[in-house]
Amino acid sequence: MSWVPFWINYRAVVERISVGVTIILTTSTAIASSRENFPKSAYLKAIDVYSGICIFFVFASILENVLVIYFLKKIEFGGKSNTLPELSGNEESGKRFFVSEFREMLFKLSSDAEAGFHFHPQDVDMRARVAFPVAFLILNVVYFGYCLIASAQDFNNKFS
């Protein structure tokens, strides 16, 4: 679900962020409700690891949205400024989507873009449309493969 915003027009900034936040809230609610159905324990369970993987992908999709917004604003402002542009539209409260560490990474990307590496928001989305589902599929195969092997070994140890 976290890659749904990649299919929304890259110029629809508010809609992309709104869908991303909704996916975070939905995922968090699903994780919280699934924990109620399991017995309480002090150790890490397989569902906790899988939930962490899912949350990671949701936050990574939000970061991809921020990258798309950054490159969109960079194109709109001609890419000449050394400061990050303010978001326009419904973001009149002046809140920024960038934290300081992420800002430094974006400045590095912008200096790379000025050196000849040009990114277009649509290119970032096109790559993410493929990379996110493929990465999630690979992680699922590895994770559930490991879980099957571990449970088979546990079963063999109990009845051997």
Secondary structure as GFF3:
##gff-version 3
##sequence-region A 1 160
A	DSSP	three_ten_helix	4	7	.	.	.	ID=ss1
A	DSSP	alpha_helix	13	36	.	.	.	ID=ss2
A	DSSP	alpha_helix	46	76	.	.	.	ID=ss3
A	DSSP	alpha_helix	100	114	.	.	.	ID=ss4
A	DSSP	alpha_helix	121	158	.	.	.	ID=ss5
###
